[in-house]
Amino acid sequence: MSRKKYLVLTLGLILALGLLGAWHYLGSSPLEAGKQFLYHVKAGSGFYKVAEDLSSEGVLRSITFFKFIGKLRDASSRIKAGYYRLDSGMSAHEILDALLEGKVHTVRVTVPEGKDNRHVARIMAASGLVKEQDFLQAASDISLLREAGLEAALPAAKTTEGFLFPDTYMVPWGANARDIVRMMLANFRQQVGRDLISKMAASPLGLYKTIILASIVEREAASSLERPKIAGVFVNRERIGMKFESCATIQYILGEVREKLYYSDLKRESPYNTYLHAGYPAGPIANPGKSSIAAAANPEKHDFLYFVSRNDGTHVFSKTGAEHNRAAKEFQWK
């Protein structure tokens, strides 16, 4: 190799290493990792406005470099709106990846089965996402049922009670109450499935009453294996005009779960009081899970009219009042 070629190769290598070093340096963070902050990309925000904001936060070593790599990746029209939790040690490339991939900051929220809308609102408020009253107001908007494709619940439904599907949600920070309700209703439709929803809508009970039954089953049953049988008990009672006499409906009226109910509680006037009024309560008393919904849609056919807890998560089922009283004496009247 001639001396001239050697010098050209050496200079080329030095230049390449210099460019690589500059690329790494300009793309690195000027700050130590550990400090986190939320940055809000508003809908319609341009890439260059985002770059200016991030530069003012001091997380970019070079705004020119950030704009350059953004141009290379056509970031001007691809930035996703939302709240981003950024670390002060993130490189320019990592920040740009997060913005382009829409890695918005989310809050993990778990809504257990059997909670009514009031309790769901408290859970959402405790997560810091929305105010309790704002969530309840959004959950009372029945137009969201129609929007979610659950119009079969109308016009009977007065709120979204019964349709806020219990699950674990990753809620984007900054989502408003209506956004969260929409998310939960969409999850109901997805998890329950189109076929089962159509089946319930076409059944003699209809979608809304089936969900009312499912909510009672959810609150009365502990064992998934017993849910179809418990659903069958209430179907039998309704068929002969017998009152449901579900303690769960009284707890819904009270707004709390009590181990012991008093006679005065059973006499509270309410369209949800199944001790005073025959037939179904005015609406769902909780948001049931899929197994309770499936049980209500497919109640077990039998002749039982009563059930009493064994205090171990299972129940004794009886066909007559006398049988029921004997079971109650054995397991409850102690």
N, C-alpha and C positions, 0 to 999 in steps of 0.2 A: 504494500500500500504506500502510495506516495505521501510525502510530508503534507502536501496541500490537502489531500483527501482526509488525512488523519485530523488535521486542524478543523476542517469543515465538520466532520463527524463529532469531534469533541465539542465544538461550539454549539452544534445542534443539540447534543445531549445536555449541555449546560443550560441552554435555552429552554428545552423541554422540562428539565427538572425545575427550573426557575418558574416556568408557567404553572407547573403542577403545584409547586409550593405556594405560589400566589393564589391559585384557585382554592387550595385548602385553607390558606390563611384568611382570605376574604370571605369564604363561606362559613368560617368558624364563628362561634359566639364570642363577643367581647367580654362576656360576664361569666362568672363561675356558676355552675349548675346549682340548683336548689331553690331559687326564688321562682315561685309560680304566680301567674296572674291570668285573669280572664280577659280575653279580647273579643269584642263583639264585631263581627262582620255583618253589617246591616244589609238587608236585601237591596240589591242594586248598586252596592259599593263597588267602585272600580279598583282594579289591581294596584294602580299607582297611588290611590288614596290609602289603601291598606299598607303599602310599602312605606308611605310617609308616616302613618300612625306607628308602625313597628319601629321605625327609625327613631321616632321621638321617645319611644319607650326604652331605647338604648339597647335593644336586643340584636340589632344588625351591626356588623362591623363596617359594612359598606352598602348603602342604599343603592348605589350604582350597580354593584355586583348583583344584588337581589333583583333589581329590575332586569338586569341582563339575563339571568337564569330564568326569570319569569317569562321573558320574551321568547327564549329558546323553547319553553314548554307551552307556549300559547296560553299563558295564565290569565290574560286580560278578560276572557269570557268564560273562565272555568272555575273561578273562586266560588266556593259554597258559603252561603249565608249561615250564621249561627254563632254560638259562643264557643270559643276555643280556649282550653287551658294550656298555656304555653309555659315551658320551662326556660329559665334564663340561660341555660346551657345548651339549648337546641341550636343546631347549625342552621344556616339559611336554607339549606336543602331540606332539612327535616321540617322546618316551619312551612316551606312551600308545599311539601308532600301533604302535611296535615290539612292545609287550606284547599288543596286540589282534590283530596280524597274525602273531604267533608268529615274529618275526625272531630266532630263537635263534642264538647264536654257534656256528659250525660250523668244522670243521677239514677242509681239502682233503687227501685221501689218495689216492694213485695206486698201484694194485696191478697190476704188469705181468703179461702173459700168461706162463704157464709157471712161476710160483712155487709151491712147495708150501706147505702150511700152516705149516711152521716159519718159512719166510721171510715169509709174510704176517703172522705174529705179531710178527716183528721190525720190520716196517714199521709196524704199528699201535703198537707200543711206542715206536718212534722218534718218532712223531707226538705222543706224550704223552697219548694217549687212554686206554690200558689197559696193564696189565702183560703181558709176553710170556706168562708161564705162565697167567695168567687167560684170555687169548685161546685158547691151545692147549686148555685145559680145556673151554671153551665149544665150540670147533670139534670136540671129540671126542664131543659129545653128539648121537647119531644121532636122538634124538627131534625135534631141530630140522629134520631132513629131512622127517619126517612132517608136522610143523607147516607146512612150506613147500609141501606138496603134492608132495613128491618121494619118496613112500613106495615107488615102484616100485624104488628103489635098495636097499630093505630086503628080506630080512634080511642080504644080502651085505655091505653097507657097515658098516664098523667106526668110521668117522669121517666128517666132511663133506668130506674130501679129494676134490678134483676138482669140487666144486660151489660153491666160493667164487669167484664169477665175477670175473675180472680186469677192472677198470674204475677210473675216477676217482670217488671218493665224497666227498660233503659230509656229514661225520659230525657230528651235534650234539654239542657239548661236554657231557660228563657221561654220554654213552651208555656202558652197560656192555658187556662182551665179548659177552654173549648178544645184546644189541641189534644189535651190529655184524655178528655172524654171521647173524642173521636178515635184516638188510639185504642182505647179499651173496647169501644163498640166494634171497631174493625177486627180486633182480636177475637171477640165473641163470634163474629161471622166466620172467621177463619178456623177457630178451634172447634166450634160446634159443627160447622160444615154445612154446605148448601143443602145436601140431601136431608139431613135431620131437621133443619129449619123448615124446609118445604113440607116434610112429613108432619111436623107440629102444626104448621099453618093450615094444612088440609084436614087435620083431625077434627073430631067433634068439639074438642075443647078449644081449638085454635091456639095460635102461638102464645098469646099473652097469658091465658089461663094455665097453659102447660108450664110456663115459666113461674107462675104463682105457685103451682103445685111443686115444682122443682125447688123453689126457695124454701118451702115448708119442709120438704124431704131433707134438704141440706141441713137445716137447723135441728131436725128431729133425729136424724140417723148418724151414727158414729161409724158403723161398718158399711163399706161399699156393697157387700153381699146382701145386706138387708134393705137397701134403698128401693129396689123394685117392689119388695113386699110391703114396705111402709107406704109407698105410693099407692099400691093396691088398696090398702086400708082406707085411705082418704077417698079414693074413687068409689069404693063400696059405700062409705058413709054418705057421700054426696048423692049417690044413686037412690038411696032410700030416704033422703031428706033429713038425715041425722047430722047434728052439728059436729064440726071437725074437732072442737075442744082441744086445740093445739096450744100448748104452753108457749111455744115459740112465737105465736102471734101476739101474746100478751107481752112478752119480752120486747118485741118490736115496738109496741105502743109505749112501754116504759122507757125505751131507749137504752136499756142495759140488760145484761144477762144476770139473773138472780137465781141462786140455787133453790131458793124457797119463794113461792108466790103465795100471797094472802088472798083470802076470799074477796076482800075489797078490790084487789087487782083484777079479779075475774069479772067484776061488775062495772069496770070502766067502760063508758060508752065510746065506741069507736067503730067505724066500718071495718076495722081490722080485728075486732074482738070475735073470735070464732066460738067463744063460750056463750055469747049473747045472740049471735046471728048465724043462721044456717048457711051452708054453701061456702064459696071461696071468699077470702078477705078482699078488700078493695084493690089490692095490688100485691106485688111480690114483697116479701119481708126481708129479703137478703139477695145477694148476688151469688147464685149457685155455681158450682163447678160442673164439669162436663158429665161426671158420673151421675150426679143428681138430675141433670137435665135429661140424660138418656133414660134414667129410671122413670121420670115423669112422662116421657114420651112412650115408654114401653112398660107400663105398670104390670106387676104380676097379677094374674087372675087367680083369685082364691075366695074363701068365704069369711076371712077374718075381718073383724070390726074394731078390735082393740089391740093395743100393745103396751107393754110396761117394761121399763128398763130393769135389767139384771144388775145394773151398776158396774158392768165390766165392758160396756160398749155394745152389748147385744141386748135383744128384747125377747120377751115371752109374748107370743101372739095368741089371741083368744077369739072365739066366735060368739060367745055370749057374755052378758054382763056378769053372770055368776062366775064363769071361768076367769074373767078379768079381775074380779074382786079377790078371788083366791090367790091369783098371781101377784096382785098388788099387796095383799096381806103378807105374802112370803118375802117379797123383795123391797117393798116400800114402807109398809106400815110397821116399822120396827122402832 
